[in-house]
Amino acid sequence: MKSGNPTRIAGMGACLPTKVLSNFDLEKMVDTTDEWIRTRTGIRERRIVENGSATSDLALQAGREAVRNAGLKPTDIDLVIVATITPDMSFPSTACIVQNKLGAHHAAAFDMAAACSGFPYALSVADGMIRGGAHRNILVIGAEVLSPFIDWTDRSTCILFGDGAGAAVVSESSAKARGLLATYLGSDGSAAEILKIPAGGSAMPPTQRTVAEKMHTVKMSGSELFKIAVRTMGDAVQEVCKRAGWKLEDVDCLIPHQANLRIIQAVAERLETPMEKIFLNLEKYGNMSAASTAVALYEAAKSGAVRPGSNVILVAFGGGLTWAACAIKW
Ligand SMILES: CC(C)(COP(=O)(O)OP(=O)(O)OC[C@H]1O[C@@H](n2cnc3c(N)ncnc32)[C@H](O)[C@@H]1OP(=O)(O)O)[C@@H](O)C(=O)NCCC(=O)NCCS
């Protein structure tokens, strides 16, 4: 259980590129079928940026909507956190680019790299910073433009990912029993090798060879990740429920990272949670890494799957490895 002022999600936003890349489009690009992708992953289509749009462009639109929906002005925001593994550039941070374009003139800004767990990781950090008293309104954005970092000739990875952004304003709350009740973060760097983009950093700076060998694209050991994802997300849900003082049956809506429907079904089975309580949108967007749970929470609230008073769990898993969960009384 946490101490200090409780925090709540005061407003949300999302931005999805308009260009749709369907499984049928992928059939023309690699040796795959719509049927294989649907049955192995649950994904039908994903969104892809056009015209050189960068992560900050999607993040800005999602962030602007979240601030508006929170009933705030950009100048009310005192910190911008962008969770991303596809920043516009190494530095300045994507958060600084968003801070400037949004007109959040009183905000500090930094990026957070926790891969697909980035959004719940950043929510947890924002929650702690508000409870600590240093900030009042924090804009948390999960945003990715993954499409340039995909090997579009590798059928085992290119079918999975998409671009997008989701955002939440985290603010102080006066209601003790509402808002972010508990968070839980974990990592295991010993398994870093099974999901990564090897080149582009200081360990393997860009060279003609790294480009020719496509070392700037996502490399993944899918079946190994699958098993770890089921275990860590299941454990994370149980731990965050314990911290929130909930039993699993108390959860009204479970919003998992949208990587693969079969992973989500296996987590549901492990937790003995009916699929009706689980929010899904991966069919439309695939895995958008840090944007996935952000966009899913946005859509869950918009569709009425999450209502005032709902007990909501966000849970994610990703490269690092990292995992994270948040328990939210909506
Ligand atoms: C990637 C994933 C969908 C693959 O599904 P899978 O059931 O594990 O499939 P496998 O990797 O065992 O491959 C089975 C076969 O399908 C083939 N295959 C892989 N991708 C294919 C595709 N897009 N179309 C057709 N066949 C494909 C493989 O080559 C393999 O063929 P083989 O048996 O002749 O060698 C699945 O492992 C997965 O989703 N893992 C988690 C990935 C993830 O979530 N990553 C992000 C974490 S944040």
The ligand as an ORCA input file, in Angstrom:
! r2SCAN-3c Opt
* xyz 0 1
  C       5.907    -14.803    -32.752
  C       4.825    -15.810    -32.473
  C       3.500    -15.300    -32.981
  C       5.148    -17.099    -33.192
  O       4.153    -18.049    -32.921
  P       4.577    -19.548    -32.539
  O       3.345    -20.301    -32.396
  O       5.484    -19.435    -31.331
  O       5.340    -19.987    -33.812
  P       6.845    -20.501    -33.951
  O       7.796    -19.356    -33.756
  O       7.003    -21.703    -33.091
  O       6.855    -20.920    -35.457
  C       6.054    -21.976    -35.935
  C       6.245    -22.056    -37.426
  O       5.592    -20.949    -38.037
  C       6.484    -20.288    -38.914
  N       6.161    -18.869    -38.953
  C       6.655    -17.867    -38.193
  N       6.090    -16.712    -38.552
  C       5.215    -16.993    -39.532
  C       4.344    -16.196    -40.303
  N       4.203    -14.881    -40.122
  N       3.580    -16.811    -41.227
  C       3.665    -18.134    -41.437
  N       4.484    -18.930    -40.742
  C       5.249    -18.355    -39.802
  C       7.845    -20.550    -38.342
  O       8.832    -20.413    -39.349
  C       7.700    -21.974    -37.864
  O       7.846    -22.832    -38.968
  P       8.617    -24.231    -38.811
  O       7.788    -25.010    -37.805
  O       8.570    -24.771    -40.190
  O       9.974    -23.886    -38.311
  C       4.719    -16.103    -30.944
  O       5.823    -16.867    -30.529
  C       4.655    -14.862    -30.114
  O       3.743    -14.057    -30.236
  N       5.618    -14.699    -29.191
  C       5.654    -13.546    -28.329
  C       6.170    -12.384    -29.114
  C       5.959    -11.114    -28.386
  O       4.978    -10.953    -27.720
  N       6.879    -10.172    -28.554
  C       6.799     -8.896    -27.980
  C       6.861     -8.969    -26.504
  S       6.551     -7.427    -25.834
*
